[in-house]
Amino acid sequence: MSNSPLTYTKRFIIDHPICCFCGGGTPATTRDHVPAKVIFDGKHRPKGLEVPACVQCQEYSKKHELVAAMVARFFPDSTTSLQGKEIKKLFRRADKAVPGLLDEMKPSLKQKSRISEFQKKEPNAAHVLNLGGPLVNASLDIFAIKMTCALHYGMTKNIIPIDGAISIRVFSNVDALNGEIPHALINVLGSENTLKQGTWSVSNQFSYSYAITDTKAYGVYFSTFRRSFAVLGLVWDNINIVPIGEGMKTFTPHTTGEFRRIR
């Protein structure tokens, strides 16, 4: 019998033995950083929001996290040579992981016509995101679901069950400037949080706020990634009480590491 000390990950799994992403029926085999390290400059991320996962859930989402990391860097523009090199590398990696992605994300003629209006509000903006295509939508949806599951587990230690549901919506920077984020819902959230380690904070790269019921069965989570995009996620422990929300997509957890859309 080995007397070697347990690693941090093994101790973590003992304390958190079930994957938080696939409905509560799968043993955890690793700890997952959410959002992933690739979201942050130089993959340099403070501790926090580490959640239990099975390998299948962790591996399934990797290419989608690459896409989210690329989209997160669209605004504001890079200010250092390191950031510039990093975004170019992310472009190549994301397009390789999801072939055709970059072609799909080119602005449409209608979007190009809106650039001048966008730049009046944001003079230093050079990019308008086309998040309307199926490839980028699929990746950002998976990223948003994973973000919502992780925040719910992090704030409540509850796993969304198989008969529960997650509703998500992704907002671009243009959506924000056009007032399309539902402020009536956002206003119920608590104060803004980020990842911190001592005096080191990444609030300029990632922030989140939330509201949960006393029973911890229902939660609302809102997270932002630089000034490029934001994710709104709603969680219910019972699929039968989920209302129809305009612009929201609703999914149920699945034991294969994927999520099934129900509306």
PLY file of the C-alpha trace (Angstrom):
ply
format ascii 1.0
element vertex 263
property float x
property float y
property float z
element edge 262
property int vertex1
property int vertex2
end_header
0.00 0.00 0.00
1.34 3.43 -0.95
1.97 5.90 1.85
2.46 8.84 -0.50
0.39 11.91 0.43
-2.79 12.66 -1.48
-2.54 15.28 -4.20
-4.68 18.40 -4.00
-6.91 17.04 -6.79
-7.43 13.71 -5.02
-8.34 15.49 -1.79
-10.71 17.73 -3.75
-12.49 14.72 -5.29
-12.90 13.13 -1.86
-14.68 16.31 -0.73
-16.58 16.69 -4.02
-17.14 13.15 -5.34
-19.80 13.75 -8.03
-19.45 15.51 -11.41
-21.46 18.75 -11.25
-22.24 18.83 -14.98
-24.03 15.61 -15.92
-27.01 15.38 -13.62
-25.56 14.01 -10.38
-25.03 10.38 -11.37
-21.38 10.27 -12.42
-18.34 10.07 -10.14
-15.93 12.98 -10.42
-12.43 12.10 -11.61
-10.89 15.56 -11.84
-11.35 19.19 -10.84
-12.26 21.64 -13.55
-11.41 25.36 -13.61
-14.44 27.37 -14.71
-13.93 29.58 -16.57
-10.99 27.72 -18.05
-7.44 29.05 -17.80
-7.43 29.76 -21.54
-9.94 32.58 -20.95
-7.30 34.60 -19.06
-4.23 36.47 -20.29
-1.29 34.08 -20.41
-3.55 31.35 -18.93
-2.79 33.09 -15.62
-5.77 32.62 -13.33
-6.35 33.12 -9.59
-7.65 30.20 -7.55
-11.39 29.76 -7.17
-14.40 28.31 -8.98
-12.86 24.87 -9.21
-15.59 22.24 -9.54
-15.77 18.43 -9.67
-16.01 16.92 -13.14
-15.76 13.62 -14.95
-13.18 13.40 -17.74
-15.89 13.15 -20.39
-17.49 16.46 -19.40
-14.11 18.17 -19.14
-12.90 16.92 -22.54
-16.21 17.58 -24.29
-16.10 21.29 -23.55
-12.44 22.04 -24.36
-12.88 23.15 -27.97
-15.88 25.27 -27.00
-13.79 26.99 -24.31
-11.22 27.82 -27.00
-13.92 29.54 -29.04
-15.13 31.46 -25.97
-11.55 32.51 -25.17
-11.14 33.87 -28.69
-14.46 35.74 -28.59
-13.62 37.16 -25.15
-10.61 38.95 -26.62
-12.46 40.82 -29.34
-12.94 43.88 -27.13
-11.12 45.77 -25.86
-8.24 45.48 -28.30
-4.90 44.00 -27.24
-2.58 46.54 -25.61
0.61 44.47 -25.36
2.61 42.37 -27.82
1.99 39.31 -25.62
-1.77 39.81 -25.84
-1.50 40.31 -29.61
0.41 37.04 -30.05
-2.05 35.23 -27.79
-5.13 36.28 -29.75
-3.53 35.24 -33.05
-2.71 31.84 -31.56
-6.26 31.49 -30.26
-7.66 32.31 -33.70
-5.62 29.50 -35.23
-6.45 26.99 -32.50
-10.18 27.76 -32.49
-10.47 27.58 -36.27
-8.63 24.24 -36.25
-10.85 22.88 -33.47
-14.03 24.10 -35.20
-13.38 24.22 -38.96
-15.17 27.08 -40.73
-15.62 29.09 -37.54
-13.74 32.22 -38.63
-15.49 32.44 -41.99
-18.82 32.18 -40.18
-17.94 35.02 -37.81
-17.28 37.64 -40.49
-19.77 40.51 -40.06
-22.74 40.54 -42.42
-23.46 43.58 -44.59
-26.09 44.67 -42.09
-23.61 44.38 -39.23
-20.97 46.31 -41.15
-23.45 49.14 -41.59
-23.82 49.30 -37.81
-20.09 49.60 -37.13
-20.07 53.40 -37.42
-22.89 53.70 -34.86
-21.08 51.27 -32.59
-17.88 53.27 -32.81
-19.66 56.48 -31.86
-20.40 54.86 -28.50
-17.06 53.05 -28.29
-14.47 55.15 -30.24
-11.68 52.62 -29.71
-13.72 49.66 -30.91
-12.52 47.90 -34.02
-14.63 44.77 -33.93
-18.28 43.85 -34.24
-19.04 40.25 -33.40
-21.16 38.07 -35.64
-22.45 35.54 -33.15
-25.37 34.46 -35.33
-23.85 31.42 -37.03
-24.49 27.83 -35.93
-20.86 26.98 -35.15
-20.12 29.87 -32.82
-23.60 29.57 -31.29
-23.10 25.90 -30.48
-19.75 26.60 -28.80
-20.94 29.59 -26.79
-24.05 27.69 -25.71
-21.95 24.86 -24.28
-19.65 27.39 -22.63
-22.65 29.23 -21.13
-24.21 26.01 -19.80
-20.94 24.95 -18.20
-20.45 28.41 -16.70
-23.97 28.34 -15.23
-23.58 24.81 -13.80
-20.24 25.73 -12.23
-21.52 28.95 -10.67
-24.58 27.15 -9.31
-22.40 24.45 -7.75
-19.90 27.01 -6.49
-22.58 29.09 -4.77
-24.87 26.29 -3.51
-22.91 22.99 -3.70
-26.02 21.65 -5.47
-25.85 19.70 -8.73
-28.56 20.38 -11.30
-30.45 17.05 -11.52
-31.41 15.14 -14.67
-35.00 16.38 -14.24
-33.80 19.95 -13.69
-33.04 22.56 -16.33
-30.62 25.31 -17.35
-31.76 28.29 -19.44
-29.06 30.41 -21.04
-28.58 33.42 -23.28
-25.36 34.88 -24.65
-25.11 38.64 -25.24
-22.52 40.34 -27.46
-21.03 43.79 -26.88
-23.41 45.17 -29.51
-26.39 43.69 -27.63
-25.21 45.53 -24.51
-24.84 48.87 -26.30
-28.26 48.46 -27.86
-29.88 47.89 -24.47
-30.89 44.28 -25.19
-29.72 42.86 -21.84
-32.82 42.40 -19.60
-32.02 44.84 -16.81
-35.17 43.95 -14.87
-33.67 40.52 -14.31
-30.09 41.73 -13.85
-31.24 44.18 -11.16
-32.19 41.33 -8.79
-28.60 40.12 -8.71
-26.16 40.73 -5.90
-22.88 42.59 -6.05
-20.30 41.91 -8.75
-17.60 39.35 -7.98
-14.45 38.10 -9.67
-11.57 35.74 -8.97
-9.04 37.10 -6.49
-5.83 35.87 -4.93
-4.45 38.29 -2.39
-4.38 41.69 -4.08
-4.47 40.11 -7.54
-7.83 40.47 -9.28
-9.01 39.64 -12.82
-12.11 41.83 -12.77
-11.10 43.37 -16.10
-11.29 39.90 -17.69
-14.11 38.15 -15.83
-16.86 39.05 -13.38
-20.04 37.45 -12.12
-23.08 38.18 -10.00
-25.94 35.96 -8.86
-29.14 35.52 -6.86
-30.38 32.25 -5.36
-33.49 31.23 -3.46
-33.38 30.23 0.21
-33.81 26.57 -0.80
-30.94 26.91 -3.30
-33.12 25.15 -5.88
-33.34 28.18 -8.19
-30.60 30.56 -9.25
-29.84 33.41 -11.63
-26.26 33.94 -12.76
-24.73 36.66 -14.92
-21.10 36.62 -16.01
-19.12 38.95 -18.26
-15.94 38.33 -20.21
-13.94 41.53 -20.72
-16.27 43.78 -22.73
-16.85 41.25 -25.49
-19.74 39.09 -24.33
-21.86 38.12 -21.35
-23.76 35.03 -20.24
-27.11 34.93 -18.47
-27.99 31.58 -16.90
-31.05 30.44 -14.96
-31.26 27.18 -13.01
-34.26 25.16 -11.84
-34.26 21.84 -10.00
-37.59 20.89 -11.63
-38.05 21.09 -15.38
-41.84 21.34 -15.02
-41.68 24.85 -13.52
-39.46 26.41 -16.19
-41.23 29.41 -17.80
-40.84 30.26 -21.45
-38.30 33.09 -21.64
-37.92 35.21 -24.73
-34.53 34.63 -26.33
-33.59 31.95 -23.79
-32.52 28.41 -24.69
-33.33 25.67 -22.19
-31.37 22.44 -21.71
-31.34 19.44 -19.40
-28.17 17.72 -18.10
-27.19 14.41 -19.68
-24.93 11.65 -18.42
-22.83 11.60 -21.63
-21.36 15.03 -20.88
-23.63 16.72 -23.41
-26.82 18.72 -22.79
-30.17 18.17 -24.46
-32.10 21.19 -25.62
-35.79 21.05 -24.76
-36.84 24.48 -26.08
0 1
1 2
2 3
3 4
4 5
5 6
6 7
7 8
8 9
9 10
10 11
11 12
12 13
13 14
14 15
15 16
16 17
17 18
18 19
19 20
20 21
21 22
22 23
23 24
24 25
25 26
26 27
27 28
28 29
29 30
30 31
31 32
32 33
33 34
34 35
35 36
36 37
37 38
38 39
39 40
40 41
41 42
42 43
43 44
44 45
45 46
46 47
47 48
48 49
49 50
50 51
51 52
52 53
53 54
54 55
55 56
56 57
57 58
58 59
59 60
60 61
61 62
62 63
63 64
64 65
65 66
66 67
67 68
68 69
69 70
70 71
71 72
72 73
73 74
74 75
75 76
76 77
77 78
78 79
79 80
80 81
81 82
82 83
83 84
84 85
85 86
86 87
87 88
88 89
89 90
90 91
91 92
92 93
93 94
94 95
95 96
96 97
97 98
98 99
99 100
100 101
101 102
102 103
103 104
104 105
105 106
106 107
107 108
108 109
109 110
110 111
111 112
112 113
113 114
114 115
115 116
116 117
117 118
118 119
119 120
120 121
121 122
122 123
123 124
124 125
125 126
126 127
127 128
128 129
129 130
130 131
131 132
132 133
133 134
134 135
135 136
136 137
137 138
138 139
139 140
140 141
141 142
142 143
143 144
144 145
145 146
146 147
147 148
148 149
149 150
150 151
151 152
152 153
153 154
154 155
155 156
156 157
157 158
158 159
159 160
160 161
161 162
162 163
163 164
164 165
165 166
166 167
167 168
168 169
169 170
170 171
171 172
172 173
173 174
174 175
175 176
176 177
177 178
178 179
179 180
180 181
181 182
182 183
183 184
184 185
185 186
186 187
187 188
188 189
189 190
190 191
191 192
192 193
193 194
194 195
195 196
196 197
197 198
198 199
199 200
200 201
201 202
202 203
203 204
204 205
205 206
206 207
207 208
208 209
209 210
210 211
211 212
212 213
213 214
214 215
215 216
216 217
217 218
218 219
219 220
220 221
221 222
222 223
223 224
224 225
225 226
226 227
227 228
228 229
229 230
230 231
231 232
232 233
233 234
234 235
235 236
236 237
237 238
238 239
239 240
240 241
241 242
242 243
243 244
244 245
245 246
246 247
247 248
248 249
249 250
250 251
251 252
252 253
253 254
254 255
255 256
256 257
257 258
258 259
259 260
260 261
261 262
